[in-house]
Amino acid sequence: MPEVKSESLQETSTNNEDVIVSYKDVKKSFGDVHVLKGINLDIKPAEKVALIGPSGSGKTTIIRMLMTLEEPSAGEIIVDGKNLWHMEKNGKKVPANEKHLREVRGDIGMVFQHFNLFPHMTILENCMTAPIHVQKEDKESARKRSIEMLEKVGLGDKLENYPSQLSGGQKQRVAMARALVMRPKVMLFDEVTSALDPELVGEVLEVIRDLAEEGEMAMILVTHEMDFALDVADRVIFLDEGVIAEEGTPSEVLEHSDNERLQQFLHRFRSSN
């Protein structure tokens, strides 16, 4: 669990309406390996932020901590004014319990590299499961919204199909619909095209582009699709060796930066594609 001090929780949380997610000096180590070395990052409501950087730079760790799949070693993460990994007890800040984690991360959705669909359920049932069992929503309401989200990602004609009957791109779109059904304020995308055949990448990126244009959710996208980041993101963050080495608009970072490490990364990336 992250290091905590004894001060009141209110002293370190934020009620800034212009920030939906805030990382405050967040660090993460796996044994002797320091993956994140002090991340300070604010995400605004509806902002689209692309995280880029070499393998091992900490991109995925950043979003996995927000989804409570990894615990920070130190620092704080604030979600919509609520401290994610800490809670208040008897006027003091203490490590969060599972109930607190579950409540705060309820505003966050995540789409993974691999689809993680239930193979024995239709895609409609895959989308309905979480709102029924997690949000305690009635079945008919969950069904109606699941159909709406599947139609949004272009799969309204596949409701009764099973995952085995779908292409990889279609499965990834089901995974997006499943996350959207939960009405997240923040959506996390972890290199969602990396497991797809090249000819299927475009259909998934097009759905994300459409979601971004709607503008309702904040998005954090770990991606190696530089042209996509240039087109969709409001801000691009380059991570290197566990720190934010460069950040700015997509044009500033991807086209006009003189950061040597970033230029080396982009050159290697472009040479391999």
Buried (B, 14 or more C-beta within 10 A) or exposed (E): EBEBEEEEBEEBBBEEEEBBBBBBEBBBBEEEEBBBBBBEBBBBBBBBBBBBBBEBBBBBBBBBBBBBEBBBBBBBBBBBBBBBBBBBEEEBBBBBEEEBBEEBBBBBBBBBBEBEBEEEBBBBBBBBBBBBEEEEBEEEEBBEBBBBBBEBBBBEEBBEBBBEEBEBBBBBBBBBBBBBBBBBBBBBBBBBBEBBEEEBBBBBBBBBEEBBEEEEBBBBBBBBBBEBBBEBBBBBBBBBBBBBBBBBBBEEBBEEBEBEBBEEBBEEEEEEE
